[in-house]
């Protein structure tokens, strides 16, 4: 994706300088989602007040409008993992080089992106210290210490924290940033069965975050050997798709690490028979990337579109006074409406500012993606009703104040469902089943998410990458879906012509 | 304080090595609180499973037992500041050097402790990047951008995050660590009155965290010019006291920054008269240090003592089976008790492990500081009661199962109050009012928290520091309490003999 670079003149704060603020002089996006997706995205996250670009490239400020969405997902996920008896902890931000490098495949995957602290104040540190890109190597020496016998298992910890990956390719708010917020779960079990089961249980929570909260359809599946987590046994993921760019995006990952880290970090226990055994481990994470996927999938040319379940303001109430009308009555009706909705647990606000017109306010809250607008003017006041306008499809409805709560709740549920349905419809038309290399390249040029029979050989995936290299980036596997279509005897791999072993999704990706 | 260094042999995890785990071979602390406070503290935070020492000096692992206390305080404070319409956000971990150095007094205060990232992967960064020691300079360039007119005010943001201060003096778990977790609030107002009012409103929340949650008495007051926040106008704090070491400890701070940062970062707005004006700013923070103060104040020779309001397990239920007794009946009664307590919202657990004796379990949960133990043996089963044992004073009580919830709730409230009362009594006997230099040095040698009439001159505070330098560390002002005793005309400063302007607390401090 080729969004403007963070810190470009459009968004960079001028030190001390105070330029005109756009929102006060004219609303609306200058880029259109279908014409110029990268620029549209960069513009909408800033104009919607989710993000402010920061003076260090690849770092972004998460403003309250974005943070509240993160917090809503956090409340859900944290309660769910606590039900699973997973406990929160906090491990240090810093890793010493020896520990970081203990697992070879793992560090190879992360080394180029590791940020190093070498100085404090004016003094050089004796040894440079790494900032965690992820915490496997931070945590597992202590798992080795804490786990002795089978009664110490399972050990199930999670932490909410920041991590740093100093990437140089195309930083994009939420999607690819040098620092991001996430949760990372790290668990250890006596048996592979238990580890396998947890991998899927967590993956289901990730599906629910995307589908139930963010209204984004995702595909559950397994990553290829090339795409799996460095040092792990296998990786499962939920995969979303951005129709505008024709790119898949890894939504969240739940890894079974097998016994590889256990071996490197000597995480052993005495089993019930008194024998020494190695633990089976998982790690799993989702990050603030989720918010970026939500913006990309639902946003439109008027701005953000927030699913009601994650919107910090679900209903914005706008008074629409006229010259000769009962202005005080209108403001009172707005307050009463706010009160009724708030008491019913609906997150509502009144925009009672006197220096903006109702029209300006409509545009402003559309830009911010508030799911439902309630307008109250003289006519509504007279007939004891309010007018409700949906953000997702501009549908309008007059609601008698007597049935306000009931109907607003219905509307919010309907918006949540409609957003998911619309996103699924758009995603589904982008999925193309193919069988041959010609069909594959054709579908790729049409920005499809391609479902293809594959021999499941690493060399073939490498070959596909090489053969599809180009300006837009190479194609790779997204995942092999758990829901596999029938694979008739004799089906051949689209790329190698060898016998196909499974169906896999392929495409370009973020 | 002279606790063992983190990473010392007593606690350092041996890479790969597996030494005997103490808790399986013998319980109890080897150090006594009154004999050997520093060692006792280091031992109790580890044995109580709050902390694990980490292989980088000054960094500590917060285990779930500590993290859950942090989360309880977070839930309280976060809800309170949201009522005040303060919103959460997240600013980057990194600061560019130019911005960091914009406010001269401020950076002088932090410069020696700033950690610098100079490399990513194998490459040197073009410019070294600092890790935030606090976020004033990270945030305020954007406050300058976001604040234009009086309608943009107040701007009230908070973030929950980690910060890094690479200190070299005596790292101590929770109390002084190189990375710690905190919240930092940063607010901007049109008027000084609003800023002043918020400083106190936040300080009151900090008092409530200490007194209502952690059961620790604190003194609210104002810091001296020497001790105030670097670059700010004035600093208020809640001050706690550790009788064992005779040291005050700054519990949390609420700063009025005045207009100094506004000037440096050009945070201006157009007021209602259309004139350009500068904002008034506050910043305020409390950190995981709170947990360390709690351990120091309440812990005893058997281990941690947790106040019920912050304990993740408030009641531990221990089955006490005897050979010929109805073991199944006892276990069933434990389950039923757990069920009854859980449904009443009391955080309870059963320790049903079959490889430990009841006696071992008593010691184990005493070490971890669980406020109330419930024992159920054959006699209790027969008389349809349970035996409750308080952690704070070992008080025992037989409770009929019919009034279980009511009496357990009463006991937990009583424990919470007793802890506070006992801590206050111990603290109060350490407070000494003095009037002369002789009385001052005598009280200091007795490890008192000294309340003294003072001329409020910076030179005099410097002079007191110089004159009290020694092995134990110099004395300084802790705060000037808001509750001022009468200051009769003609009262002289204890140190300078000049006319006293106020009463101030003095002492050694953390």
HADDOCK unambig.tbl for C-alpha pairs under 7 A between the chains (distance, minus, plus):
assign (segid A and resid 13 and name CA) (segid B and resid 145 and name CA) 6.51 0.50 0.50
assign (segid A and resid 15 and name CA) (segid B and resid 141 and name CA) 6.96 0.50 0.50
assign (segid A and resid 16 and name CA) (segid B and resid 265 and name CA) 6.62 0.50 0.50
assign (segid A and resid 16 and name CA) (segid B and resid 266 and name CA) 5.72 0.50 0.50
assign (segid A and resid 18 and name CA) (segid B and resid 145 and name CA) 6.73 0.50 0.50
assign (segid A and resid 56 and name CA) (segid B and resid 96 and name CA) 6.91 0.50 0.50
assign (segid A and resid 59 and name CA) (segid B and resid 92 and name CA) 6.21 0.50 0.50
assign (segid A and resid 60 and name CA) (segid B and resid 92 and name CA) 6.50 0.50 0.50
assign (segid A and resid 61 and name CA) (segid B and resid 90 and name CA) 6.00 0.50 0.50
assign (segid A and resid 61 and name CA) (segid B and resid 91 and name CA) 4.74 0.50 0.50
assign (segid A and resid 61 and name CA) (segid B and resid 92 and name CA) 6.28 0.50 0.50
assign (segid A and resid 62 and name CA) (segid B and resid 89 and name CA) 5.66 0.50 0.50
assign (segid A and resid 62 and name CA) (segid B and resid 90 and name CA) 4.93 0.50 0.50
assign (segid A and resid 62 and name CA) (segid B and resid 91 and name CA) 6.28 0.50 0.50
assign (segid A and resid 63 and name CA) (segid B and resid 89 and name CA) 5.00 0.50 0.50
assign (segid A and resid 63 and name CA) (segid B and resid 90 and name CA) 6.64 0.50 0.50
assign (segid A and resid 64 and name CA) (segid B and resid 87 and name CA) 5.94 0.50 0.50
assign (segid A and resid 64 and name CA) (segid B and resid 88 and name CA) 5.45 0.50 0.50
assign (segid A and resid 64 and name CA) (segid B and resid 89 and name CA) 4.77 0.50 0.50
assign (segid A and resid 67 and name CA) (segid B and resid 88 and name CA) 6.45 0.50 0.50
assign (segid A and resid 67 and name CA) (segid B and resid 89 and name CA) 5.49 0.50 0.50
assign (segid A and resid 87 and name CA) (segid B and resid 64 and name CA) 5.96 0.50 0.50
assign (segid A and resid 88 and name CA) (segid B and resid 64 and name CA) 5.45 0.50 0.50
assign (segid A and resid 88 and name CA) (segid B and resid 67 and name CA) 6.44 0.50 0.50
assign (segid A and resid 89 and name CA) (segid B and resid 62 and name CA) 5.65 0.50 0.50
assign (segid A and resid 89 and name CA) (segid B and resid 63 and name CA) 4.99 0.50 0.50
assign (segid A and resid 89 and name CA) (segid B and resid 64 and name CA) 4.76 0.50 0.50
assign (segid A and resid 89 and name CA) (segid B and resid 67 and name CA) 5.48 0.50 0.50
assign (segid A and resid 90 and name CA) (segid B and resid 61 and name CA) 6.00 0.50 0.50
assign (segid A and resid 90 and name CA) (segid B and resid 62 and name CA) 4.92 0.50 0.50
assign (segid A and resid 90 and name CA) (segid B and resid 63 and name CA) 6.63 0.50 0.50
assign (segid A and resid 91 and name CA) (segid B and resid 61 and name CA) 4.75 0.50 0.50
assign (segid A and resid 91 and name CA) (segid B and resid 62 and name CA) 6.28 0.50 0.50
assign (segid A and resid 92 and name CA) (segid B and resid 59 and name CA) 6.20 0.50 0.50
assign (segid A and resid 92 and name CA) (segid B and resid 60 and name CA) 6.51 0.50 0.50
assign (segid A and resid 92 and name CA) (segid B and resid 61 and name CA) 6.28 0.50 0.50
assign (segid A and resid 96 and name CA) (segid B and resid 56 and name CA) 6.92 0.50 0.50
assign (segid A and resid 111 and name CA) (segid B and resid 121 and name CA) 5.69 0.50 0.50
assign (segid A and resid 112 and name CA) (segid B and resid 120 and name CA) 6.91 0.50 0.50
assign (segid A and resid 112 and name CA) (segid B and resid 121 and name CA) 4.17 0.50 0.50
assign (segid A and resid 112 and name CA) (segid B and resid 122 and name CA) 6.93 0.50 0.50
assign (segid A and resid 113 and name CA) (segid B and resid 120 and name CA) 6.06 0.50 0.50
assign (segid A and resid 113 and name CA) (segid B and resid 121 and name CA) 5.42 0.50 0.50
assign (segid A and resid 114 and name CA) (segid B and resid 120 and name CA) 5.35 0.50 0.50
assign (segid A and resid 114 and name CA) (segid B and resid 121 and name CA) 5.12 0.50 0.50
assign (segid A and resid 115 and name CA) (segid B and resid 117 and name CA) 6.59 0.50 0.50
assign (segid A and resid 115 and name CA) (segid B and resid 119 and name CA) 5.85 0.50 0.50
assign (segid A and resid 115 and name CA) (segid B and resid 120 and name CA) 4.27 0.50 0.50
assign (segid A and resid 115 and name CA) (segid B and resid 121 and name CA) 6.43 0.50 0.50
assign (segid A and resid 116 and name CA) (segid B and resid 117 and name CA) 5.38 0.50 0.50
assign (segid A and resid 116 and name CA) (segid B and resid 118 and name CA) 6.35 0.50 0.50
assign (segid A and resid 116 and name CA) (segid B and resid 119 and name CA) 5.15 0.50 0.50
assign (segid A and resid 116 and name CA) (segid B and resid 120 and name CA) 5.94 0.50 0.50
assign (segid A and resid 117 and name CA) (segid B and resid 115 and name CA) 6.59 0.50 0.50
assign (segid A and resid 117 and name CA) (segid B and resid 116 and name CA) 5.40 0.50 0.50
assign (segid A and resid 117 and name CA) (segid B and resid 117 and name CA) 4.18 0.50 0.50
assign (segid A and resid 117 and name CA) (segid B and resid 118 and name CA) 6.22 0.50 0.50
assign (segid A and resid 118 and name CA) (segid B and resid 116 and name CA) 6.36 0.50 0.50
assign (segid A and resid 118 and name CA) (segid B and resid 117 and name CA) 6.22 0.50 0.50
assign (segid A and resid 118 and name CA) (segid B and resid 118 and name CA) 6.31 0.50 0.50
assign (segid A and resid 119 and name CA) (segid B and resid 115 and name CA) 5.86 0.50 0.50
assign (segid A and resid 119 and name CA) (segid B and resid 116 and name CA) 5.15 0.50 0.50
assign (segid A and resid 120 and name CA) (segid B and resid 112 and name CA) 6.92 0.50 0.50
assign (segid A and resid 120 and name CA) (segid B and resid 113 and name CA) 6.08 0.50 0.50
assign (segid A and resid 120 and name CA) (segid B and resid 114 and name CA) 5.36 0.50 0.50
assign (segid A and resid 120 and name CA) (segid B and resid 115 and name CA) 4.28 0.50 0.50
assign (segid A and resid 120 and name CA) (segid B and resid 116 and name CA) 5.90 0.50 0.50
assign (segid A and resid 120 and name CA) (segid B and resid 166 and name CA) 6.34 0.50 0.50
assign (segid A and resid 121 and name CA) (segid B and resid 111 and name CA) 5.70 0.50 0.50
assign (segid A and resid 121 and name CA) (segid B and resid 112 and name CA) 4.18 0.50 0.50
assign (segid A and resid 121 and name CA) (segid B and resid 113 and name CA) 5.42 0.50 0.50
assign (segid A and resid 121 and name CA) (segid B and resid 114 and name CA) 5.12 0.50 0.50
assign (segid A and resid 121 and name CA) (segid B and resid 115 and name CA) 6.42 0.50 0.50
assign (segid A and resid 122 and name CA) (segid B and resid 112 and name CA) 6.93 0.50 0.50
assign (segid A and resid 141 and name CA) (segid B and resid 15 and name CA) 6.88 0.50 0.50
assign (segid A and resid 145 and name CA) (segid B and resid 13 and name CA) 6.63 0.50 0.50
assign (segid A and resid 145 and name CA) (segid B and resid 18 and name CA) 6.64 0.50 0.50
assign (segid A and resid 166 and name CA) (segid B and resid 120 and name CA) 6.33 0.50 0.50
assign (segid A and resid 265 and name CA) (segid B and resid 16 and name CA) 6.52 0.50 0.50
assign (segid A and resid 266 and name CA) (segid B and resid 16 and name CA) 5.80 0.50 0.50
